[in-house]
Amino acid sequence: MTMSAEDLVARATLARERAYAPYSGYRVGAALLTRSGQVYTGANVENAVYPLGTCAERTAVVKAVSEGEREFEAIAVVTSNGGTPCGSCRQILHEFAPHLRVIIADESGAYRETTLDQLLPAPFGADKLP
């Protein structure tokens, strides 16, 4: 299934409004499109114990996987300045969709498209395990 980048960015923008970021103030929203056509959204959720925070992208992946989804087509990520997914998010996305279409947008709605392959050129995968 295809969905326009603009539609995914719009859904990620709405998700970003629900972010809980009292410490960094850096709110992130994500919208993950599955092969079945479902869209799962996520927002970052911070915690006073900083490492316990959860990224928007990982929230969307966990929601999708917990509902039985395993095949992803695209993800839109919206931040104030068009920041890219962190390394942990890139890795979890790679687990399910190594060639994922990634749409990175800022709060004005301006976006660019890339692929997970470009963002994570040397991933760690199951093929690296003994």
C-alpha angles and dihedrals in degrees: 000000000000127000125182120259088236092057093049091046090051091053092047090049090055091048090051089061088065095052118127105216109145094146105045099020086217105131118194131188128189135189117195119198116207127205088251089061097252119134120213118193132203140184129198116260116199128200132199085245092066100207090057093066119111126223122231093239094053090046090056092047093049091048091051095045092046087057092052100263118139105159121073130189106183145348130206119204122192125194134156092263107023096264117179126237115280122248094264091053092047089053096050091046089051090055090067107020117020092175097043120157107239122200114194117194139175126220092270089062095250109141146176130203128225137148133254088241088063094046094045108029097167107034128179109238144165089277088069094057121097 
